[in-house]
Amino acid sequence: MQTLPEIQSELNALRARVAAGQQALLAGWGALATGHDQDAANLAAYIAFRREDHRGLQERLSQLGLSSLGRCEGHVVATLDAVALALDALAGAAVGEAVLMKTGRANRQGDNRLKQNTQALLGREPKQRRVRIMVTLPTAAAGEIRFVRDLIEHGMDIARINCAHDDADTWMAMIANVRSAAGAAGRECLIHMDLAGPKLRTGEMAETPGRLRLKPKRDERGDTRAPAYFLFDASGEPGGPGLRGAVGLASYPRLSVARDWLDRLRPGDLVEAADTRGKKRIFNVLERMGETHVLACAADSVWLEQGCALKHLAGEGKQRATRVGTLESTPEALLAHVGDRLLLSRDPAPGEAGGEDGDAGRIPCAQPEVLDSLRVGERVFIDDGQIGAEVERLDAAGACLRITRARPEGDKIRPGKGLNFPDSDIALPALGEKDLLDLDFVAREADIVGYSFVQSAADMDRLADEVEARGAGNLGRIAKIETRRAVVNLPEIVVHGASRGPFGLMIARGDLAVEIGWSRLAEIQEEILWLAEAAHVPVVWATQVFEQLIKENLPSRAEMTDAAMSERAECVMLNKGPFVLHAIAMLDDIARRMRAHQHKKSARLRALHW
């Protein structure tokens, strides 16, 4: 057991090393620290502090009833000074009240700086909760202002638009609806627009004739929990599956039918269908949804394709027949098993399934230049890490991959699925031609720009230059941390990003988990939160928050815990889906409750209610 003088000596030596390391880092950052001197100084002190293992000192301080230093992120030097003063007092030294008050003020300044920077980027703090709620808008938000009003009334503080989807006219309609709905509600709702960044995805596959499956939801016993809802569609457009995450008519699968046949349908009528397997199925007509759409449902699974017969059972033996019209063609999918070989192709021509065992086929890489950065033996992950592979050979055709991870029955590889190369040094610019064109719109219309595929400080400088060139120097910027390189370069990304305008980080947990490994995600997510707090920079907690609730209206237990932990960030992002309003309301309730229990990672010791 150390004596009190020995602990004092150890702490004072640590303070000296932190001060020296802080000054060295600040000297290296130079003019970048100007304008946010206090934030940069604390970040430098925190980096210097965390270069060492302090677990022994923590334990000895805790045994004396003092701070363990485990909650110093926002005010490193002030915390060290406060502990030194407490040790002096324990040793019998007189500590003046003025010195204690000064140390307390220094502690509070860090928290105040984080609040100021958060408000500059994410807007005013909502009532009764600290965390903001960001919601990804579906395409339907461009045309359904009632839905947008519901989002805001349920608690949306920031509307997110993904520039990888839709176009400028649709974005403008979304923004107009958000502004109008927020004004009517007397609330602030900011517009966040995510630049698409490099599309590290699988390319197109050959098309197959359209086929539509209507599948009711069943419980664990196989009993029907909910029928399959769909639309008879006489608009003249090809039928097809509904848009995932959409609302209104766009969310339903559609069967193209003749207009005169549809006009005779009435709620309560029955329609008999002969599906592709020769099975007879009965549909129930529910209600008209406008002149060209009728809502119906099926209690049994049905496979349909163009030409399948439909009979309107209208009573009194009358049967009016029609056939299913054109269905949207669907891209072929590759079925991959462990041990199969897959060609990730440079050729953009649509991919094709393999023709023999062990050959999964060929699929193009949407950004073929990344293949030049690959090396034999490096890992490749497909579809958010669901499928794992290893580079076995590289040649003029592309990268020959060997599948190393898939389900026993195999996994399907479809067009537009994400590709991750965690072992490779991918040399791609974070801002492509499309991003620069989209940035013209974002700089004019948005409050915040989301920056995908950030990997270095130079990436942040490039965005700042482009934003300032468009006369939008005060536009908020959020760097999405989604790659291994971004984690390694995080301090420099933060310093360069925060030096040029309102700035924050997004923990893009989907790609990040694949890049660094699932087992490290929780650890790295904590480190990002700590580093951001040390720099007084707000954080957005993103990816799969309440995903099951949003899709199925039934949250998992793990989702509830994840949502509670997300309150340590300054903003939580929800994705689109049919039950997103329920997710917003539940997240709002959880955030209000957790605010009374914790601030960041500190318990607040509110009275317990049993």
Secondary structure, DSSP 8 states (H G I E B T S, - for coil): ---HHHHHHHHHHHHHHHHHHHHHHHHHHGGGGTT-HHHHHHHHHHHHHTTS--HHHHHHHHHTTS--STT-TT-HHHHHHHHHHHHHHHTT----HHHHHHHHHHHHHHHHHHHHHHHHHH-S--TT-SSEEEEE--GGGGT-HHHHHHHHHHT--EEEEETTSS-HHHHHHHHHHHHHHHHHHT---EEEEE------BB--B-EE--EEEE--EE-TTS-EEE-EEEEEE-SSS-BB---TT--GGGGS-EEE--HHHHHT--TT-EEEEE-TTS-EEEEEEEEE-SSSEEEEEESS-EEEETT-EEEEE-STT-EEEEE---B--EE--EEE-TT-EEEEESS-S-BEE-SSTTEEEEEEBSSGGGGGG--TT-EEEETTTTEEEEEEEEETTEEEEEEEE--TT-EEE-TT-BEE-TTS-----SS-HHHHHHHHHHHHH-SEEEETT--SHHHHHHHHHHHHHTT-TT-EEEEEE-SHHHHHTHHHHHHHHHTSSSEEEEEEHHHHHHHH-HHHHHHHHHHHHHHHHHTT--EEEESSTTHHHHHHS---HHHHHHHHHGGGSSEEEE---TTHHHHHHHHHHHHHHHHHHEETTEE-------
